[in-house]
Amino acid sequence: MLKCIDPATGEVIERLCCDDRRTVHRTFRNLEEGQKRWSDQPREDRVRAVAQFAQLLDEQRTRILEWLVRQVGTPVRQARSEVDVACERIEQFCQACVADDDVTPAYDSRRGSQRVEREPFGVVAHISTWSFPCLVGVEVMVPALLAGNSVLYKPSEHASLVGRELIEMMWEAGIAKDVIDLVIGDGSVGDYVLDEAVSGVFFTGTYPTGQMISQKLASRLIPQHFALGGKDGAYVCEDVDVEQAARRVADLAYYNSGRGRRAFDRLYVHETIYRRFTQALCQYVDSYRLGDPGRETTRVGPVVDSRQLDTLEHQLGDAVRKGARILLGGRVRGGQGNYFEPTVVTDVDHRMLLMREETMGPVLAVQRVCDDQEAMYRLEDTDYGLVAGVFSADRQRARRLLRALNAASVYWSRCGGQVSSTRPLNGQPVGVGLLGDREGLNQFTRPKAWVMER
């Protein structure tokens, strides 16, 4: 049995039966049969069913919101934002599907013609994360379905109730159980999914797990997409309005309890404003309410897994031993739940785990830099360069700096912690592939060349 834990209280919400190798195989075979019928349906029918799912998600959002708050610990206001963006993404994918005819003329002459058509893979597996599980699920499963695939979905064990609710809504919308289905369990169930003859694997999660999946699939030569964790950073230039920049940094870095989608957890500040900026930053962060994610006033909720508290303490202990200073927070809150105080750490450097490893919690490390050149060097000094930002009053300066960065997404005077419906998700090496609108649909198809003689 899988225990679904409320991270705010430590209590068991529900117990779910876990799948085993036999039930995973049965689910896969059922999806294999259903995919043929689904892909033969007119595109308009697939779009209609997916649009009905979007309507259900919008109208009955309290079903998803309950589990985002209770199982994942997402503060309720931020949970609403996640569902809002998920609905926008579905609409965008549907519009892209209607506009696309899946056929590219390549050659036409008196002797014959050539063209390229795009066809679905078949059964694709989606092994997903607990961070923004509603939005991530939509951004993979919806384009996969619209392209004519069936989907075998394995949600994170820390977001299984969210995943179950998503799939049940899809069934209610008219997407059959032999077109989309889920399996429940921990990483061992994910292994069973990978053992099946799936036609593609789409994984969102940690870098080590992504490496493991890639190695396991190395001999299969099937399409793979990895959206993995990052060690994202931002640079605050000396020309900013310090108060405004500090407020914006705080809002973004601690969004969704510091585990925001593309939220940065390392910050580089120009030495001429370093002292004023860190003081202003601490004032804003100290005002954030830590507590029950179901309350409207809560800004920072619990981390999803109690083991993550140990990781945060380990990273901070390593940083302090190497010379860092904790200006604010830095402790596990006693009592019920997996709560870690919103934390600001200064005097850090790249010897510290806090600046090298992913930090999934409300902790921001701030390092002093002397100029743009040092800031760019520090931002680039990571194995997980997914997102980078520059806070500057000078648009041209920011553009020049951002252009030089090797990151998947870059931001001027903001950063990517808050959810957005407009960005493709890609990156090297932490992401492989692309999930935009038209690009997202193409991710789930393969080209087939047709050569026709007259």
Secondary structure, 3 states (H helix, E strand, C coil): CEEEECCCCCCEEEEECCCCHHHHHHHHHHHHHHHHHHHHCCHHHHHHHHHHHHHHHHHCHHHHHHHHHHHHCCCHHHHHHHHHHHHHHHHHHHHHHHHCCCEEEEEECCCEEEEEEEEECCEEEEECCCCCHHHHHHHHHHHHHHCCCEEEEECCCCCHHHHHHHHHHHHHCCCCCCCEEECCCCHHHHHHHHHCCCCEEEEEECHHHHHHHHHHCCCCCCCEEEEECCCCEEEECCCCCHHHHHHHHHHHHCCCCCCCCCCCCEEEEECCCHHHHHHHHHHHHHCCCECCCCCCCCCECCCCCHHHHHHHHHHHHHHHHCCCEEEECCCECCCCCCCECCEEEECCCCCCHHHCCCCCCCEEEEEEECCHHHHHHHHHCCCCCCEEEEECCCHHHHHHHHHCCCCCEEEECCCCCCCCCCCCCCCCCCEECCCCCHHHHHCCEEEEEEEEEC
